[in-house]
Amino acid sequence: MEPAIMQGSPAFQAGFQQTYTEGYQAGFGMGYEEGLQFAYETQPG
């Protein structure tokens, strides 16, 4: 069975989406892959 953390709470999903979006937008200034890495490293939880 997959761990429940994969789904996350609504608050987690909202926080992740916000952080991912910010990281994605920042990616346009630092490079696409670096932006995705930034989003991954800064995700809540």
C-alpha positions as CSV (number, residue, x, y, z in Angstrom):
1,M,0.0,0.0,0.0
2,E,1.1,3.5,-0.8
3,P,1.8,5.7,2.3
4,A,-0.9,8.2,3.1
5,I,1.6,11.0,2.9
6,M,1.5,10.7,-0.9
7,Q,-2.1,12.1,-0.8
8,G,-1.5,14.6,2.0
9,S,-4.0,16.9,3.8
10,P,-5.7,19.7,1.9
11,A,-3.4,22.1,3.8
12,F,-0.4,20.2,2.6
13,Q,-1.6,20.1,-1.0
14,A,-2.3,23.8,-0.9
15,G,1.1,24.6,0.6
16,F,2.8,22.3,-1.9
17,Q,1.0,23.8,-4.9
18,Q,2.0,27.3,-3.7
19,T,5.6,26.4,-3.1
20,Y,5.8,24.4,-6.4
21,T,4.4,27.3,-8.3
22,E,6.9,29.7,-6.7
23,G,9.7,27.3,-7.5
24,Y,8.5,26.9,-11.1
25,Q,8.3,30.6,-11.6
26,A,11.7,31.1,-10.1
27,G,12.9,28.4,-12.5
28,F,12.5,30.8,-15.4
29,G,15.3,32.8,-13.9
30,M,17.6,30.0,-12.9
31,G,16.9,27.3,-15.5
32,Y,14.0,24.8,-15.8
33,E,15.7,21.8,-14.0
34,E,17.1,24.0,-11.3
35,G,13.6,25.5,-10.8
36,L,12.1,22.1,-10.4
37,Q,14.9,21.1,-7.9
38,F,14.2,24.3,-6.0
39,A,10.5,23.5,-5.8
40,Y,11.3,19.9,-4.7
41,E,13.7,21.0,-2.0
42,T,11.4,23.7,-0.6
43,Q,8.2,21.8,-0.6
44,P,6.5,21.8,2.9
45,G,6.6,18.7,5.1
